[in-house]
Amino acid sequence: MNLSDGDIEFILTIYDTSTSMMEDKVREKFATEFVRHLVDFGFDVKACYADIADHDSFLSDALDEWLEMEEEEEYEEEGEYIDEDEDDRW
């Protein structure tokens, strides 16, 4: 689901309100969970990556971590797909 500018502003306001009194260690974990929930609920975080990452260093780190995991999963899936095709030929 694509997010409008208003949606992004609303989500980041919720994030700011939630993290305003958190210590950095807790904010780091919260940012990771926040990004995970956005993805789980179908929000297209790749489309608004820059807007979210520029908002907060913890969100930026969480997005980078999520993107790395996403790319690794895609790579593994492609590798499995190729292996399955090779097995089918024999």
Secondary structure, 3 states (H helix, E strand, C coil): CCCCHHHHHHHHHHHHHHHCCCCHHHHHHHHHHHHHHHHHCCCCCCCCHHHHHCCCHHHHHHHHHHHHHHHHHHHHHHHHHHHHHHHHHC
